[in-house]
Amino acid sequence: MKNSPEEKKSALFWGFLFGILFGFFLHKGGATKYDVILGQLLLTDFTVVKIMLSAVVTGMIGIYIMKAFGWVELHPKSATLGSSVIGGLVFGIGFATLGYCPGTIAGAVGNGYLDASIGGIAGIIIGAGLYAVLFPRLQSGFMQKANIGDITLPRLLKVNEWIVIIPVCALIILLLRWLEIRGL
């Protein structure tokens, strides 16, 4: 089913608005600061973990509520070990080199941080370019290693999604509380 031009514009508008809100909250949470990212990598500051786990809980509950109301349809992508390894390496190299992930680098560029603006944009362009050049070879080879399909945990366990969502959210909330109690 094809979307009308109005529906496409609406989707772009909402995506843009939520992207700005995401960046704003990353900034307010401190995740666009190099020192916070470095502290996370050194396991001395868990601000980024707390932000991301909070986002996972909010997103998991939100997306499945929207699914229950019929507002969204989920179409999980097929996963492979090979593509995960390549994606992890690219992400890790960029993170280790500059100290930002894709979301935090966008927020840091928005804050006007020079390292993110110059190094980050250059890294994104170089990384995307290399991926585009290498993709045809990787797609038919290494990226297809250990293809597990579009399986999700509820499908794997053959249970209703909420049987997985509720305990996972509870465990994440307990972990977040533990981090707060420990002062991490």
MIMAR-595830 format. One record per residue (C-alpha): residue number from 1; x, y, z. Coordinates in steps of 0.05 Angstrom, whole numbers, plus 5000, padded with zeros to 4 digits. Example, Ala and Ser with C-alpha at 12.3 -4.5 7.8 and 13.67 -1.06 7.14 Angstrom:
<recs>
1_5246_4910_5156 $
2_5273_4979_5143 $
</recs>
This chain:
<recs>
1_5000_5000_5000 $
2_5030_5067_4979 $
3_5025_5129_5021 $
4_4997_5193_4992 $
5_5043_5254_4987 $
6_5006_5284_5046 $
7_5018_5223_5089 $
8_5091_5223_5070 $
9_5097_5297_5088 $
10_5062_5284_5154 $
11_5108_5226_5170 $
12_5169_5269_5154 $
13_5142_5325_5197 $
14_5131_5280_5257 $
15_5198_5246_5247 $
16_5232_5314_5245 $
17_5195_5338_5307 $
18_5211_5275_5347 $
19_5283_5278_5324 $
20_5289_5349_5351 $
21_5257_5328_5416 $
22_5304_5268_5421 $
23_5364_5314_5410 $
24_5337_5364_5461 $
25_5330_5309_5514 $
26_5399_5281_5498 $
27_5427_5351_5509 $
28_5387_5362_5573 $
29_5410_5294_5599 $
30_5483_5312_5586 $
31_5494_5258_5533 $
32_5522_5306_5482 $
33_5581_5325_5526 $
34_5647_5291_5511 $
35_5664_5284_5585 $
36_5599_5246_5598 $
37_5612_5199_5539 $
38_5684_5188_5562 $
39_5659_5174_5633 $
40_5612_5122_5604 $
41_5668_5088_5566 $
42_5710_5088_5630 $
43_5651_5061_5670 $
44_5652_5121_5717 $
45_5590_5158_5691 $
46_5527_5118_5672 $
47_5487_5178_5648 $
48_5484_5151_5576 $
49_5463_5082_5598 $
50_5408_5112_5641 $
51_5383_5155_5584 $
52_5384_5098_5534 $
53_5351_5047_5581 $
54_5297_5099_5597 $
55_5287_5108_5523 $
56_5282_5032_5513 $
57_5228_5026_5566 $
58_5189_5086_5540 $
59_5196_5064_5467 $
60_5179_4991_5481 $
61_5116_5008_5519 $
62_5097_5064_5471 $
63_5106_5026_5407 $
64_5067_4965_5431 $
65_5010_5009_5457 $
66_5008_5042_5388 $
67_5008_4973_5357 $
68_4951_4950_5402 $
69_4909_5010_5378 $
70_4927_4995_5305 $
71_4965_5060_5297 $
72_5029_5025_5273 $
73_5050_4960_5242 $
74_5116_4929_5260 $
75_5160_4898_5207 $
76_5224_4872_5240 $
77_5283_4867_5193 $
78_5320_4802_5183 $
79_5381_4798_5227 $
80_5448_4766_5213 $
81_5510_4757_5255 $
82_5553_4784_5198 $
83_5515_4850_5191 $
84_5515_4858_5266 $
85_5590_4849_5269 $
86_5602_4899_5213 $
87_5554_4949_5244 $
88_5585_4940_5312 $
89_5655_4951_5285 $
90_5636_5014_5247 $
91_5599_5040_5308 $
92_5656_5022_5355 $
93_5710_5053_5311 $
94_5671_5118_5306 $
95_5655_5118_5381 $
96_5726_5103_5402 $
97_5756_5154_5353 $
98_5712_5213_5368 $
99_5674_5195_5432 $
100_5604_5203_5403 $
101_5551_5156_5377 $
102_5505_5176_5319 $
103_5451_5207_5364 $
104_5498_5244_5410 $
105_5540_5270_5352 $
106_5478_5301_5321 $
107_5464_5334_5388 $
108_5536_5357_5396 $
109_5535_5387_5326 $
110_5471_5423_5346 $
111_5507_5450_5407 $
112_5562_5477_5361 $
113_5618_5432_5387 $
114_5675_5438_5338 $
115_5701_5366_5347 $
116_5633_5338_5330 $
117_5620_5387_5274 $
118_5684_5374_5237 $
119_5705_5304_5258 $
120_5634_5277_5264 $
121_5609_5302_5197 $
122_5673_5278_5163 $
123_5667_5210_5198 $
124_5594_5203_5177 $
125_5610_5220_5105 $
126_5672_5174_5102 $
127_5636_5117_5138 $
128_5574_5122_5094 $
129_5618_5126_5032 $
130_5659_5065_5051 $
131_5596_5026_5067 $
132_5565_5045_5000 $
133_5627_5022_4963 $
134_5635_4957_5002 $
135_5561_4939_5008 $
136_5554_4899_4943 $
137_5612_4853_4964 $
138_5591_4848_5036 $
139_5517_4837_5021 $
140_5528_4772_4985 $
141_5584_4748_5031 $
142_5600_4763_5103 $
143_5536_4802_5118 $
144_5494_4740_5106 $
145_5531_4697_5156 $
146_5487_4666_5209 $
147_5420_4694_5184 $
148_5369_4686_5240 $
149_5312_4719_5202 $
150_5262_4769_5229 $
151_5251_4732_5295 $
152_5232_4771_5358 $
153_5235_4746_5429 $
154_5159_4739_5436 $
155_5156_4699_5370 $
156_5214_4656_5392 $
157_5180_4641_5459 $
158_5111_4637_5425 $
159_5080_4684_5475 $
160_5041_4749_5474 $
161_5088_4810_5468 $
162_5067_4837_5536 $
163_5092_4773_5570 $
164_5162_4795_5548 $
165_5153_4871_5552 $
166_5129_4875_5624 $
167_5186_4834_5656 $
168_5239_4866_5612 $
169_5215_4936_5630 $
170_5212_4916_5704 $
171_5284_4890_5701 $
172_5308_4954_5666 $
173_5273_4997_5718 $
174_5305_4956_5774 $
175_5373_4965_5741 $
176_5362_5040_5734 $
177_5342_5044_5808 $
178_5403_5004_5828 $
179_5448_5051_5788 $
180_5416_5111_5823 $
181_5425_5080_5892 $
182_5498_5065_5877 $
183_5507_5137_5853 $
184_5529_5115_5784 $
</recs>
